[in-house]
Amino acid sequence: MPGRDGTGPLGQGPIAGRRAGLGGRQGTTGAGPAGYCVCPKCGEKVTHTAGVPCTSMKCPKCGTTMVRSY
């Protein structure tokens, strides 16, 4: 086991590499469907809509670009 990670000499075995189990999602930053979009200027809070980034929404009260909050 060259890397002492259980992969064996050819990268085969029960673990099959150090990043096994991550499902190829390394580096993703998506926060999921739950949460809120919040205005950093006036504090207005609206429910986040799945598939719509908060940064593409404008505050309904003051028109400032919204940011994501959990």
CHARMM-style PDB file with segment names, atoms N, HN, CA, C and O in Angstrom:
ATOM      1  N   MET     1       0.847  -1.180   0.000  1.00  0.00      PROA
ATOM      2  CA  MET     1       0.000   0.000   0.000  1.00  0.00      PROA
ATOM      3  C   MET     1       0.888   1.237   0.000  1.00  0.00      PROA
ATOM      4  O   MET     1       1.275   1.729   1.060  1.00  0.00      PROA
ATOM      5  N   PRO     2       1.201   1.724  -1.155  1.00  0.00      PROA
ATOM      6  CA  PRO     2       2.161   2.808  -1.271  1.00  0.00      PROA
ATOM      7  C   PRO     2       1.762   4.079  -0.536  1.00  0.00      PROA
ATOM      8  O   PRO     2       2.604   4.693   0.119  1.00  0.00      PROA
ATOM      9  N   GLY     3       0.542   4.475  -0.624  1.00  0.00      PROA
ATOM     10  HN  GLY     3      -0.141   3.975  -1.156  1.00  0.00      PROA
ATOM     11  CA  GLY     3       0.118   5.703   0.045  1.00  0.00      PROA
ATOM     12  C   GLY     3      -0.464   5.467   1.419  1.00  0.00      PROA
ATOM     13  O   GLY     3      -0.920   6.409   2.066  1.00  0.00      PROA
ATOM     14  N   ARG     4      -0.458   4.219   1.882  1.00  0.00      PROA
ATOM     15  HN  ARG     4      -0.087   3.453   1.356  1.00  0.00      PROA
ATOM     16  CA  ARG     4      -1.019   3.829   3.170  1.00  0.00      PROA
ATOM     17  C   ARG     4      -2.484   4.254   3.312  1.00  0.00      PROA
ATOM     18  O   ARG     4      -2.960   4.558   4.406  1.00  0.00      PROA
ATOM     19  N   ASP     5      -3.181   4.263   2.173  1.00  0.00      PROA
ATOM     20  HN  ASP     5      -2.795   4.016   1.284  1.00  0.00      PROA
ATOM     21  CA  ASP     5      -4.582   4.663   2.196  1.00  0.00      PROA
ATOM     22  C   ASP     5      -5.529   3.522   1.833  1.00  0.00      PROA
ATOM     23  O   ASP     5      -6.727   3.742   1.655  1.00  0.00      PROA
ATOM     24  N   GLY     6      -4.997   2.302   1.721  1.00  0.00      PROA
ATOM     25  HN  GLY     6      -4.023   2.123   1.865  1.00  0.00      PROA
ATOM     26  CA  GLY     6      -5.841   1.156   1.444  1.00  0.00      PROA
ATOM     27  C   GLY     6      -6.150   0.941  -0.016  1.00  0.00      PROA
ATOM     28  O   GLY     6      -7.000   0.111  -0.339  1.00  0.00      PROA
ATOM     29  N   THR     7      -5.484   1.665  -0.929  1.00  0.00      PROA
ATOM     30  HN  THR     7      -4.794   2.339  -0.667  1.00  0.00      PROA
ATOM     31  CA  THR     7      -5.806   1.532  -2.338  1.00  0.00      PROA
ATOM     32  C   THR     7      -5.034   0.427  -3.020  1.00  0.00      PROA
ATOM     33  O   THR     7      -5.443  -0.009  -4.097  1.00  0.00      PROA
ATOM     34  N   GLY     8      -3.955  -0.043  -2.463  1.00  0.00      PROA
ATOM     35  HN  GLY     8      -3.623   0.311  -1.589  1.00  0.00      PROA
ATOM     36  CA  GLY     8      -3.162  -1.080  -3.102  1.00  0.00      PROA
ATOM     37  C   GLY     8      -2.215  -0.485  -4.111  1.00  0.00      PROA
ATOM     38  O   GLY     8      -2.155   0.735  -4.266  1.00  0.00      PROA
ATOM     39  N   PRO     9      -1.449  -1.356  -4.821  1.00  0.00      PROA
ATOM     40  CA  PRO     9      -0.404  -0.860  -5.713  1.00  0.00      PROA
ATOM     41  C   PRO     9      -0.908  -0.181  -6.978  1.00  0.00      PROA
ATOM     42  O   PRO     9      -0.184   0.637  -7.545  1.00  0.00      PROA
ATOM     43  N   LEU    10      -2.103  -0.480  -7.441  1.00  0.00      PROA
ATOM     44  HN  LEU    10      -2.691  -1.144  -6.981  1.00  0.00      PROA
ATOM     45  CA  LEU    10      -2.596   0.095  -8.688  1.00  0.00      PROA
ATOM     46  C   LEU    10      -3.803   1.003  -8.480  1.00  0.00      PROA
ATOM     47  O   LEU    10      -4.552   1.254  -9.425  1.00  0.00      PROA
ATOM     48  N   GLY    11      -4.004   1.495  -7.272  1.00  0.00      PROA
ATOM     49  HN  GLY    11      -3.396   1.291  -6.504  1.00  0.00      PROA
ATOM     50  CA  GLY    11      -5.158   2.348  -7.014  1.00  0.00      PROA
ATOM     51  C   GLY    11      -6.454   1.593  -6.923  1.00  0.00      PROA
ATOM     52  O   GLY    11      -7.530   2.169  -7.079  1.00  0.00      PROA
ATOM     53  N   GLN    12      -6.359   0.290  -6.668  1.00  0.00      PROA
ATOM     54  HN  GLN    12      -5.484  -0.178  -6.542  1.00  0.00      PROA
ATOM     55  CA  GLN    12      -7.548  -0.532  -6.555  1.00  0.00      PROA
ATOM     56  C   GLN    12      -7.750  -0.899  -5.102  1.00  0.00      PROA
ATOM     57  O   GLN    12      -6.793  -0.876  -4.328  1.00  0.00      PROA
ATOM     58  N   GLY    13      -8.930  -1.227  -4.721  1.00  0.00      PROA
ATOM     59  HN  GLY    13      -9.707  -1.245  -5.350  1.00  0.00      PROA
ATOM     60  CA  GLY    13      -9.180  -1.659  -3.362  1.00  0.00      PROA
ATOM     61  C   GLY    13     -10.438  -1.034  -2.811  1.00  0.00      PROA
ATOM     62  O   GLY    13     -11.217  -0.430  -3.548  1.00  0.00      PROA
ATOM     63  N   PRO    14     -10.636  -1.177  -1.520  1.00  0.00      PROA
ATOM     64  CA  PRO    14     -11.889  -0.723  -0.919  1.00  0.00      PROA
ATOM     65  C   PRO    14     -12.082   0.786  -0.928  1.00  0.00      PROA
ATOM     66  O   PRO    14     -13.216   1.263  -0.890  1.00  0.00      PROA
ATOM     67  N   ILE    15     -11.000   1.536  -0.979  1.00  0.00      PROA
ATOM     68  HN  ILE    15     -10.079   1.148  -1.010  1.00  0.00      PROA
ATOM     69  CA  ILE    15     -11.146   2.994  -0.933  1.00  0.00      PROA
ATOM     70  C   ILE    15     -11.012   3.603  -2.319  1.00  0.00      PROA
ATOM     71  O   ILE    15     -11.716   4.558  -2.648  1.00  0.00      PROA
ATOM     72  N   ALA    16     -10.122   3.064  -3.130  1.00  0.00      PROA
ATOM     73  HN  ALA    16      -9.550   2.288  -2.864  1.00  0.00      PROA
ATOM     74  CA  ALA    16      -9.891   3.523  -4.505  1.00  0.00      PROA
ATOM     75  C   ALA    16      -9.534   4.994  -4.584  1.00  0.00      PROA
ATOM     76  O   ALA    16     -10.053   5.715  -5.436  1.00  0.00      PROA
ATOM     77  N   GLY    17      -8.678   5.432  -3.727  1.00  0.00      PROA
ATOM     78  HN  GLY    17      -8.257   4.846  -3.035  1.00  0.00      PROA
ATOM     79  CA  GLY    17      -8.178   6.801  -3.770  1.00  0.00      PROA
ATOM     80  C   GLY    17      -8.616   7.621  -2.580  1.00  0.00      PROA
ATOM     81  O   GLY    17      -9.599   7.297  -1.913  1.00  0.00      PROA
ATOM     82  N   ARG    18      -7.891   8.669  -2.320  1.00  0.00      PROA
ATOM     83  HN  ARG    18      -7.093   8.933  -2.861  1.00  0.00      PROA
ATOM     84  CA  ARG    18      -8.150   9.484  -1.129  1.00  0.00      PROA
ATOM     85  C   ARG    18      -9.444  10.282  -1.206  1.00  0.00      PROA
ATOM     86  O   ARG    18     -10.030  10.621  -0.178  1.00  0.00      PROA
ATOM     87  N   ARG    19      -9.885  10.577  -2.407  1.00  0.00      PROA
ATOM     88  HN  ARG    19      -9.409  10.301  -3.242  1.00  0.00      PROA
ATOM     89  CA  ARG    19     -11.092  11.394  -2.547  1.00  0.00      PROA
ATOM     90  C   ARG    19     -12.341  10.565  -2.818  1.00  0.00      PROA
ATOM     91  O   ARG    19     -13.384  11.113  -3.175  1.00  0.00      PROA
ATOM     92  N   ALA    20     -12.246   9.273  -2.653  1.00  0.00      PROA
ATOM     93  HN  ALA    20     -11.399   8.827  -2.363  1.00  0.00      PROA
ATOM     94  CA  ALA    20     -13.420   8.432  -2.870  1.00  0.00      PROA
ATOM     95  C   ALA    20     -14.509   8.796  -1.876  1.00  0.00      PROA
ATOM     96  O   ALA    20     -14.219   9.078  -0.713  1.00  0.00      PROA
ATOM     97  N   GLY    21     -15.726   8.792  -2.310  1.00  0.00      PROA
ATOM     98  HN  GLY    21     -15.962   8.563  -3.254  1.00  0.00      PROA
ATOM     99  CA  GLY    21     -16.838   9.119  -1.432  1.00  0.00      PROA
ATOM    100  C   GLY    21     -17.309  10.554  -1.576  1.00  0.00      PROA
ATOM    101  O   GLY    21     -18.377  10.909  -1.077  1.00  0.00      PROA
ATOM    102  N   LEU    22     -16.534  11.374  -2.247  1.00  0.00      PROA
ATOM    103  HN  LEU    22     -15.667  11.085  -2.652  1.00  0.00      PROA
ATOM    104  CA  LEU    22     -16.959  12.758  -2.441  1.00  0.00      PROA
ATOM    105  C   LEU    22     -17.886  12.891  -3.639  1.00  0.00      PROA
ATOM    106  O   LEU    22     -18.524  13.929  -3.817  1.00  0.00      PROA
ATOM    107  N   GLY    23     -17.964  11.858  -4.456  1.00  0.00      PROA
ATOM    108  HN  GLY    23     -17.446  11.015  -4.311  1.00  0.00      PROA
ATOM    109  CA  GLY    23     -18.896  11.866  -5.576  1.00  0.00      PROA
ATOM    110  C   GLY    23     -18.551  12.866  -6.661  1.00  0.00      PROA
ATOM    111  O   GLY    23     -19.435  13.280  -7.412  1.00  0.00      PROA
ATOM    112  N   GLY    24     -17.301  13.265  -6.766  1.00  0.00      PROA
ATOM    113  HN  GLY    24     -16.584  12.929  -6.157  1.00  0.00      PROA
ATOM    114  CA  GLY    24     -16.900  14.200  -7.807  1.00  0.00      PROA
ATOM    115  C   GLY    24     -17.373  15.617  -7.564  1.00  0.00      PROA
ATOM    116  O   GLY    24     -17.452  16.411  -8.502  1.00  0.00      PROA
ATOM    117  N   ARG    25     -17.688  15.948  -6.337  1.00  0.00      PROA
ATOM    118  HN  ARG    25     -17.624  15.304  -5.575  1.00  0.00      PROA
ATOM    119  CA  ARG    25     -18.213  17.273  -6.041  1.00  0.00      PROA
ATOM    120  C   ARG    25     -17.174  18.176  -5.402  1.00  0.00      PROA
ATOM    121  O   ARG    25     -17.542  19.098  -4.675  1.00  0.00      PROA
ATOM    122  N   GLN    26     -15.920  17.952  -5.641  1.00  0.00      PROA
ATOM    123  HN  GLN    26     -15.622  17.202  -6.232  1.00  0.00      PROA
ATOM    124  CA  GLN    26     -14.887  18.784  -5.066  1.00  0.00      PROA
ATOM    125  C   GLN    26     -15.016  20.208  -5.592  1.00  0.00      PROA
ATOM    126  O   GLN    26     -15.174  20.415  -6.795  1.00  0.00      PROA
ATOM    127  N   GLY    27     -14.953  21.162  -4.722  1.00  0.00      PROA
ATOM    128  HN  GLY    27     -14.825  20.994  -3.745  1.00  0.00      PROA
ATOM    129  CA  GLY    27     -14.973  22.552  -5.130  1.00  0.00      PROA
ATOM    130  C   GLY    27     -16.340  23.152  -5.363  1.00  0.00      PROA
ATOM    131  O   GLY    27     -16.421  24.309  -5.774  1.00  0.00      PROA
ATOM    132  N   THR    28     -17.415  22.432  -5.126  1.00  0.00      PROA
ATOM    133  HN  THR    28     -17.350  21.491  -4.792  1.00  0.00      PROA
ATOM    134  CA  THR    28     -18.733  23.018  -5.332  1.00  0.00      PROA
ATOM    135  C   THR    28     -19.067  23.954  -4.181  1.00  0.00      PROA
ATOM    136  O   THR    28     -18.687  23.698  -3.038  1.00  0.00      PROA
ATOM    137  N   THR    29     -19.757  25.008  -4.471  1.00  0.00      PROA
ATOM    138  HN  THR    29     -20.065  25.215  -5.399  1.00  0.00      PROA
ATOM    139  CA  THR    29     -20.122  25.959  -3.439  1.00  0.00      PROA
ATOM    140  C   THR    29     -21.626  26.163  -3.344  1.00  0.00      PROA
ATOM    141  O   THR    29     -22.076  27.018  -2.581  1.00  0.00      PROA
ATOM    142  N   GLY    30     -22.388  25.429  -4.069  1.00  0.00      PROA
ATOM    143  HN  GLY    30     -22.022  24.734  -4.688  1.00  0.00      PROA
ATOM    144  CA  GLY    30     -23.838  25.553  -4.024  1.00  0.00      PROA
ATOM    145  C   GLY    30     -24.356  25.318  -2.626  1.00  0.00      PROA
ATOM    146  O   GLY    30     -23.944  24.373  -1.954  1.00  0.00      PROA
ATOM    147  N   ALA    31     -25.247  26.162  -2.192  1.00  0.00      PROA
ATOM    148  HN  ALA    31     -25.582  26.930  -2.739  1.00  0.00      PROA
ATOM    149  CA  ALA    31     -25.727  26.098  -0.823  1.00  0.00      PROA
ATOM    150  C   ALA    31     -27.013  25.305  -0.688  1.00  0.00      PROA
ATOM    151  O   ALA    31     -27.486  25.098   0.429  1.00  0.00      PROA
ATOM    152  N   GLY    32     -27.584  24.860  -1.781  1.00  0.00      PROA
ATOM    153  HN  GLY    32     -27.199  25.028  -2.688  1.00  0.00      PROA
ATOM    154  CA  GLY    32     -28.808  24.077  -1.700  1.00  0.00      PROA
ATOM    155  C   GLY    32     -30.044  24.945  -1.776  1.00  0.00      PROA
ATOM    156  O   GLY    32     -29.941  26.167  -1.882  1.00  0.00      PROA
ATOM    157  N   PRO    33     -31.222  24.322  -1.724  1.00  0.00      PROA
ATOM    158  CA  PRO    33     -32.462  25.053  -1.933  1.00  0.00      PROA
ATOM    159  C   PRO    33     -32.951  25.841  -0.722  1.00  0.00      PROA
ATOM    160  O   PRO    33     -33.702  26.802  -0.891  1.00  0.00      PROA
ATOM    161  N   ALA    34     -32.554  25.470   0.486  1.00  0.00      PROA
ATOM    162  HN  ALA    34     -31.944  24.690   0.624  1.00  0.00      PROA
ATOM    163  CA  ALA    34     -33.063  26.141   1.687  1.00  0.00      PROA
ATOM    164  C   ALA    34     -32.312  27.450   1.936  1.00  0.00      PROA
ATOM    165  O   ALA    34     -31.228  27.662   1.391  1.00  0.00      PROA
ATOM    166  N   GLY    35     -32.880  28.308   2.745  1.00  0.00      PROA
ATOM    167  HN  GLY    35     -33.760  28.136   3.187  1.00  0.00      PROA
ATOM    168  CA  GLY    35     -32.209  29.545   3.115  1.00  0.00      PROA
ATOM    169  C   GLY    35     -32.952  30.781   2.654  1.00  0.00      PROA
ATOM    170  O   GLY    35     -34.099  30.723   2.212  1.00  0.00      PROA
ATOM    171  N   TYR    36     -32.264  31.896   2.771  1.00  0.00      PROA
ATOM    172  HN  TYR    36     -31.331  31.943   3.130  1.00  0.00      PROA
ATOM    173  CA  TYR    36     -32.854  33.190   2.457  1.00  0.00      PROA
ATOM    174  C   TYR    36     -31.908  34.029   1.632  1.00  0.00      PROA
ATOM    175  O   TYR    36     -30.696  33.812   1.634  1.00  0.00      PROA
ATOM    176  N   CYS    37     -32.470  34.982   0.933  1.00  0.00      PROA
ATOM    177  HN  CYS    37     -33.454  35.158   0.932  1.00  0.00      PROA
ATOM    178  CA  CYS    37     -31.713  36.030   0.277  1.00  0.00      PROA
ATOM    179  C   CYS    37     -31.949  37.275   1.127  1.00  0.00      PROA
ATOM    180  O   CYS    37     -33.088  37.603   1.459  1.00  0.00      PROA
ATOM    181  N   VAL    38     -30.867  37.961   1.474  1.00  0.00      PROA
ATOM    182  HN  VAL    38     -29.942  37.694   1.204  1.00  0.00      PROA
ATOM    183  CA  VAL    38     -30.950  39.104   2.379  1.00  0.00      PROA
ATOM    184  C   VAL    38     -30.322  40.327   1.721  1.00  0.00      PROA
ATOM    185  O   VAL    38     -29.299  40.223   1.042  1.00  0.00      PROA
ATOM    186  N   CYS    39     -30.936  41.470   1.925  1.00  0.00      PROA
ATOM    187  HN  CYS    39     -31.766  41.554   2.476  1.00  0.00      PROA
ATOM    188  CA  CYS    39     -30.387  42.720   1.420  1.00  0.00      PROA
ATOM    189  C   CYS    39     -29.340  43.235   2.413  1.00  0.00      PROA
ATOM    190  O   CYS    39     -29.653  43.428   3.588  1.00  0.00      PROA
ATOM    191  N   PRO    40     -28.104  43.461   1.956  1.00  0.00      PROA
ATOM    192  CA  PRO    40     -27.079  43.951   2.864  1.00  0.00      PROA
ATOM    193  C   PRO    40     -27.272  45.412   3.274  1.00  0.00      PROA
ATOM    194  O   PRO    40     -26.659  45.879   4.234  1.00  0.00      PROA
ATOM    195  N   LYS    41     -28.125  46.127   2.544  1.00  0.00      PROA
ATOM    196  HN  LYS    41     -28.623  45.748   1.764  1.00  0.00      PROA
ATOM    197  CA  LYS    41     -28.335  47.546   2.836  1.00  0.00      PROA
ATOM    198  C   LYS    41     -29.468  47.769   3.835  1.00  0.00      PROA
ATOM    199  O   LYS    41     -29.279  48.453   4.841  1.00  0.00      PROA
ATOM    200  N   CYS    42     -30.651  47.194   3.564  1.00  0.00      PROA
ATOM    201  HN  CYS    42     -30.804  46.638   2.746  1.00  0.00      PROA
ATOM    202  CA  CYS    42     -31.803  47.473   4.430  1.00  0.00      PROA
ATOM    203  C   CYS    42     -32.223  46.277   5.281  1.00  0.00      PROA
ATOM    204  O   CYS    42     -33.049  46.429   6.181  1.00  0.00      PROA
ATOM    205  N   GLY    43     -31.666  45.077   5.014  1.00  0.00      PROA
ATOM    206  HN  GLY    43     -30.994  44.954   4.283  1.00  0.00      PROA
ATOM    207  CA  GLY    43     -31.979  43.908   5.824  1.00  0.00      PROA
ATOM    208  C   GLY    43     -33.219  43.137   5.406  1.00  0.00      PROA
ATOM    209  O   GLY    43     -33.609  42.189   6.088  1.00  0.00      PROA
ATOM    210  N   GLU    44     -33.844  43.515   4.308  1.00  0.00      PROA
ATOM    211  HN  GLU    44     -33.528  44.285   3.754  1.00  0.00      PROA
ATOM    212  CA  GLU    44     -35.020  42.783   3.813  1.00  0.00      PROA
ATOM    213  C   GLU    44     -34.632  41.337   3.547  1.00  0.00      PROA
ATOM    214  O   GLU    44     -33.564  41.066   2.999  1.00  0.00      PROA
ATOM    215  N   LYS    45     -35.502  40.409   3.937  1.00  0.00      PROA
ATOM    216  HN  LYS    45     -36.369  40.630   4.383  1.00  0.00      PROA
ATOM    217  CA  LYS    45     -35.217  38.986   3.825  1.00  0.00      PROA
ATOM    218  C   LYS    45     -36.328  38.308   3.036  1.00  0.00      PROA
ATOM    219  O   LYS    45     -37.506  38.443   3.368  1.00  0.00      PROA
ATOM    220  N   VAL    46     -35.942  37.565   1.972  1.00  0.00      PROA
ATOM    221  HN  VAL    46     -34.985  37.455   1.702  1.00  0.00      PROA
ATOM    222  CA  VAL    46     -36.911  36.814   1.185  1.00  0.00      PROA
ATOM    223  C   VAL    46     -36.445  35.371   1.087  1.00  0.00      PROA
ATOM    224  O   VAL    46     -35.244  35.106   1.139  1.00  0.00      PROA
ATOM    225  N   THR    47     -37.380  34.430   0.946  1.00  0.00      PROA
ATOM    226  HN  THR    47     -38.355  34.645   0.904  1.00  0.00      PROA
ATOM    227  CA  THR    47     -37.055  33.022   0.832  1.00  0.00      PROA
ATOM    228  C   THR    47     -36.311  32.765  -0.475  1.00  0.00      PROA
ATOM    229  O   THR    47     -36.705  33.246  -1.537  1.00  0.00      PROA
ATOM    230  N   HSD    48     -35.228  31.995  -0.375  1.00  0.00      PROA
ATOM    231  HN  HSD    48     -34.908  31.604   0.488  1.00  0.00      PROA
ATOM    232  CA  HSD    48     -34.434  31.658  -1.556  1.00  0.00      PROA
ATOM    233  C   HSD    48     -35.227  30.738  -2.475  1.00  0.00      PROA
ATOM    234  O   HSD    48     -35.891  29.809  -2.013  1.00  0.00      PROA
ATOM    235  N   THR    49     -35.156  30.999  -3.777  1.00  0.00      PROA
ATOM    236  HN  THR    49     -34.617  31.753  -4.153  1.00  0.00      PROA
ATOM    237  CA  THR    49     -35.797  30.168  -4.785  1.00  0.00      PROA
ATOM    238  C   THR    49     -34.744  29.260  -5.399  1.00  0.00      PROA
ATOM    239  O   THR    49     -33.715  29.739  -5.875  1.00  0.00      PROA
ATOM    240  N   ALA    50     -34.992  27.942  -5.394  1.00  0.00      PROA
ATOM    241  HN  ALA    50     -35.828  27.553  -5.007  1.00  0.00      PROA
ATOM    242  CA  ALA    50     -34.042  26.989  -5.953  1.00  0.00      PROA
ATOM    243  C   ALA    50     -33.757  27.308  -7.412  1.00  0.00      PROA
ATOM    244  O   ALA    50     -34.679  27.563  -8.187  1.00  0.00      PROA
ATOM    245  N   GLY    51     -32.489  27.295  -7.786  1.00  0.00      PROA
ATOM    246  HN  GLY    51     -31.740  27.088  -7.156  1.00  0.00      PROA
ATOM    247  CA  GLY    51     -32.083  27.544  -9.157  1.00  0.00      PROA
ATOM    248  C   GLY    51     -31.879  29.009  -9.490  1.00  0.00      PROA
ATOM    249  O   GLY    51     -31.443  29.328 -10.597  1.00  0.00      PROA
ATOM    250  N   VAL    52     -32.181  29.910  -8.568  1.00  0.00      PROA
ATOM    251  HN  VAL    52     -32.535  29.651  -7.669  1.00  0.00      PROA
ATOM    252  CA  VAL    52     -32.016  31.341  -8.804  1.00  0.00      PROA
ATOM    253  C   VAL    52     -30.990  31.875  -7.802  1.00  0.00      PROA
ATOM    254  O   VAL    52     -31.279  31.917  -6.606  1.00  0.00      PROA
ATOM    255  N   PRO    53     -29.798  32.284  -8.255  1.00  0.00      PROA
ATOM    256  CA  PRO    53     -28.811  32.826  -7.332  1.00  0.00      PROA
ATOM    257  C   PRO    53     -29.308  34.121  -6.691  1.00  0.00      PROA
ATOM    258  O   PRO    53     -29.900  34.967  -7.361  1.00  0.00      PROA
ATOM    259  N   CYS    54     -29.065  34.266  -5.401  1.00  0.00      PROA
ATOM    260  HN  CYS    54     -28.584  33.579  -4.857  1.00  0.00      PROA
ATOM    261  CA  CYS    54     -29.491  35.490  -4.704  1.00  0.00      PROA
ATOM    262  C   CYS    54     -28.846  36.721  -5.321  1.00  0.00      PROA
ATOM    263  O   CYS    54     -29.454  37.790  -5.346  1.00  0.00      PROA
ATOM    264  N   THR    55     -27.623  36.583  -5.818  1.00  0.00      PROA
ATOM    265  HN  THR    55     -27.128  35.714  -5.798  1.00  0.00      PROA
ATOM    266  CA  THR    55     -26.929  37.729  -6.392  1.00  0.00      PROA
ATOM    267  C   THR    55     -27.549  38.202  -7.706  1.00  0.00      PROA
ATOM    268  O   THR    55     -27.176  39.255  -8.222  1.00  0.00      PROA
ATOM    269  N   SER    56     -28.495  37.430  -8.252  1.00  0.00      PROA
ATOM    270  HN  SER    56     -28.798  36.574  -7.833  1.00  0.00      PROA
ATOM    271  CA  SER    56     -29.183  37.874  -9.466  1.00  0.00      PROA
ATOM    272  C   SER    56     -30.510  38.549  -9.120  1.00  0.00      PROA
ATOM    273  O   SER    56     -31.225  39.009 -10.010  1.00  0.00      PROA
ATOM    274  N   MET    57     -30.837  38.608  -7.831  1.00  0.00      PROA
ATOM    275  HN  MET    57     -30.256  38.234  -7.107  1.00  0.00      PROA
ATOM    276  CA  MET    57     -32.093  39.226  -7.391  1.00  0.00      PROA
ATOM    277  C   MET    57     -31.836  40.626  -6.838  1.00  0.00      PROA
ATOM    278  O   MET    57     -30.774  40.898  -6.279  1.00  0.00      PROA
ATOM    279  N   LYS    58     -32.805  41.494  -6.998  1.00  0.00      PROA
ATOM    280  HN  LYS    58     -33.668  41.272  -7.452  1.00  0.00      PROA
ATOM    281  CA  LYS    58     -32.750  42.842  -6.435  1.00  0.00      PROA
ATOM    282  C   LYS    58     -33.700  42.921  -5.247  1.00  0.00      PROA
ATOM    283  O   LYS    58     -34.745  42.270  -5.248  1.00  0.00      PROA
ATOM    284  N   CYS    59     -33.355  43.698  -4.248  1.00  0.00      PROA
ATOM    285  HN  CYS    59     -32.507  44.227  -4.247  1.00  0.00      PROA
ATOM    286  CA  CYS    59     -34.190  43.869  -3.068  1.00  0.00      PROA
ATOM    287  C   CYS    59     -35.521  44.508  -3.473  1.00  0.00      PROA
ATOM    288  O   CYS    59     -35.532  45.502  -4.199  1.00  0.00      PROA
ATOM    289  N   PRO    60     -36.640  43.945  -3.010  1.00  0.00      PROA
ATOM    290  CA  PRO    60     -37.933  44.526  -3.365  1.00  0.00      PROA
ATOM    291  C   PRO    60     -38.172  45.899  -2.734  1.00  0.00      PROA
ATOM    292  O   PRO    60     -39.018  46.656  -3.210  1.00  0.00      PROA
ATOM    293  N   LYS    61     -37.440  46.226  -1.673  1.00  0.00      PROA
ATOM    294  HN  LYS    61     -36.752  45.610  -1.287  1.00  0.00      PROA
ATOM    295  CA  LYS    61     -37.623  47.521  -1.005  1.00  0.00      PROA
ATOM    296  C   LYS    61     -36.723  48.609  -1.567  1.00  0.00      PROA
ATOM    297  O   LYS    61     -37.187  49.710  -1.862  1.00  0.00      PROA
ATOM    298  N   CYS    62     -35.410  48.299  -1.719  1.00  0.00      PROA
ATOM    299  HN  CYS    62     -35.034  47.405  -1.478  1.00  0.00      PROA
ATOM    300  CA  CYS    62     -34.477  49.369  -2.092  1.00  0.00      PROA
ATOM    301  C   CYS    62     -33.729  49.134  -3.399  1.00  0.00      PROA
ATOM    302  O   CYS    62     -33.052  50.042  -3.880  1.00  0.00      PROA
ATOM    303  N   GLY    63     -33.832  47.929  -3.996  1.00  0.00      PROA
ATOM    304  HN  GLY    63     -34.382  47.192  -3.605  1.00  0.00      PROA
ATOM    305  CA  GLY    63     -33.211  47.672  -5.287  1.00  0.00      PROA
ATOM    306  C   GLY    63     -31.747  47.228  -5.227  1.00  0.00      PROA
ATOM    307  O   GLY    63     -31.116  47.056  -6.270  1.00  0.00      PROA
ATOM    308  N   THR    64     -31.202  47.040  -4.030  1.00  0.00      PROA
ATOM    309  HN  THR    64     -31.714  47.180  -3.182  1.00  0.00      PROA
ATOM    310  CA  THR    64     -29.816  46.587  -3.887  1.00  0.00      PROA
ATOM    311  C   THR    64     -29.727  45.092  -4.212  1.00  0.00      PROA
ATOM    312  O   THR    64     -30.691  44.357  -3.996  1.00  0.00      PROA
ATOM    313  N   THR    65     -28.599  44.644  -4.720  1.00  0.00      PROA
ATOM    314  HN  THR    65     -27.816  45.241  -4.895  1.00  0.00      PROA
ATOM    315  CA  THR    65     -28.388  43.225  -5.020  1.00  0.00      PROA
ATOM    316  C   THR    65     -28.398  42.432  -3.724  1.00  0.00      PROA
ATOM    317  O   THR    65     -27.749  42.803  -2.746  1.00  0.00      PROA
ATOM    318  N   MET    66     -29.150  41.324  -3.733  1.00  0.00      PROA
ATOM    319  HN  MET    66     -29.677  41.023  -4.528  1.00  0.00      PROA
ATOM    320  CA  MET    66     -29.287  40.493  -2.545  1.00  0.00      PROA
ATOM    321  C   MET    66     -28.070  39.583  -2.387  1.00  0.00      PROA
ATOM    322  O   MET    66     -27.331  39.350  -3.343  1.00  0.00      PROA
ATOM    323  N   VAL    67     -27.865  39.065  -1.152  1.00  0.00      PROA
ATOM    324  HN  VAL    67     -28.465  39.255  -0.375  1.00  0.00      PROA
ATOM    325  CA  VAL    67     -26.821  38.099  -0.860  1.00  0.00      PROA
ATOM    326  C   VAL    67     -27.436  36.908  -0.167  1.00  0.00      PROA
ATOM    327  O   VAL    67     -28.545  37.005   0.360  1.00  0.00      PROA
ATOM    328  N   ARG    68     -26.740  35.779  -0.155  1.00  0.00      PROA
ATOM    329  HN  ARG    68     -25.840  35.699  -0.583  1.00  0.00      PROA
ATOM    330  CA  ARG    68     -27.266  34.542   0.434  1.00  0.00      PROA
ATOM    331  C   ARG    68     -27.049  34.503   1.942  1.00  0.00      PROA
ATOM    332  O   ARG    68     -26.011  34.932   2.446  1.00  0.00      PROA
ATOM    333  N   SER    69     -28.039  33.986   2.647  1.00  0.00      PROA
ATOM    334  HN  SER    69     -28.882  33.638   2.237  1.00  0.00      PROA
ATOM    335  CA  SER    69     -27.961  33.798   4.083  1.00  0.00      PROA
ATOM    336  C   SER    69     -28.621  32.463   4.397  1.00  0.00      PROA
ATOM    337  O   SER    69     -29.467  31.991   3.638  1.00  0.00      PROA
ATOM    338  N   TYR    70     -28.230  31.847   5.529  1.00  0.00      PROA
ATOM    339  HN  TYR    70     -27.543  32.231   6.146  1.00  0.00      PROA
ATOM    340  CA  TYR    70     -28.746  30.522   5.866  1.00  0.00      PROA
ATOM    341  C   TYR    70     -29.615  30.547   7.072  1.00  0.00      PROA
ATOM    342  OT1 TYR    70     -30.128  29.507   7.485  1.00  0.00      PROA
TER     343      TYR     70
END
